Amino acid sequence: MRGIQVRQFGEPDVLEVADLPDPVPGPGQAVVEVAYADVIFLETQIRRDGAFFPPELPYVPGGAVGGRIDRLGPDVGAAWQGRQVVTKTASPAQGAYAQRALAEIETVSVLPQGVDLPTATALVHDGPTAVRLFDNAVGGGNLRPGAWVLVLAAAGGLGALLVQLAKAAGARVVAAARGERKLALAQRELGADAVVDYALPGWTDRVRETVGEPGVHVVFDGAGGPIGRAAFELTARGGRFSAHGAPSGGFAELDPAAAAAREVTLAGIEQVQLTPAEAKPLLDRALFEAAAGRLRPVIGQTFPLADAAKAHSAIEARETLGKTLLSVE
């Protein structure tokens, strides 16, 4: 089969088209004939230097696919054959950027009526993450009708979902992103109450002018780095700061003592380090919300499989809107 392989860490051009062996399903597994593969920022970081989760070289990138079940493991029921599904991939070495991918059948979700494959694929990574972050903010009592919510990286795949979930809960949302194109998406298509460009000086002052002196009740920090650190100062006393993003130079470095003094609840990446058993029902919830018309992933761009390097370059250059997918013929 045809796929994308990384033989050495480095720039996007290390993503090379290669002939690869077909995956063979074992017990409890299935092979998915891939139609779409999700591409996320973390995959660009791993490709560059093996950050966070260094795979053994060579490897096929990608952790989420949408497609049709093509082959079944010896103990998997025949009713799965031919079903349209979305799923995480089973092997970190033989991932989603390929014509066929291996999956554990327990992680596979069947598409609900009214949800197409691109939409469902775009939810595999970010759907469970968004639902978990939203649930935690609601459960903590911070995200409620009328509350102010600040979403950083609001025009990205995860940020777009968080804006929609917060608005559906009756909160008021300030969407923060970089550039007019992304701000327009957040306000006109996602329904944010206000937008701010965090690439411009004084952006935190503009947020404060919008929400008032007490600050925001919830910060969803999908940016990290200095941007996340600056956003922490906007958090109201007794508020919640979720530091789950790192594309701006690592996770935001926050002072627990300063948070405690203001009674701010700090939550990090541990919230979304989900086991397959935890992620599957959250994905099914996200798919249900999409089928009901309450959640819509923004698919900003789709690249052919052979152009995986262009997809990575676009993500790293901050040129993308919402989700990026690879289309596999």
Beta strands, then each sheet from edge to edge (+ up, - down):
strand 1: 2-6
strand 2: 15-19
strand 3: 29-39
strand 4: 64-72
strand 5: 84-88
strand 6: 100-104
strand 7: 109-110
strand 8: 148-152
strand 9: 172-177
strand 10: 194-197
strand 11: 216-221
strand 12: 235-243
strand 13: 265-267
strand 14: 299-304
strand 15: 323-327
sheet 1: 1+ 2-
sheet 2: 6+ 3- 4+ 5- 7+
sheet 3: 6+ 3- 15+ 14+
sheet 4: 10+ 9+ 8+ 11+ 12+ 13+
end
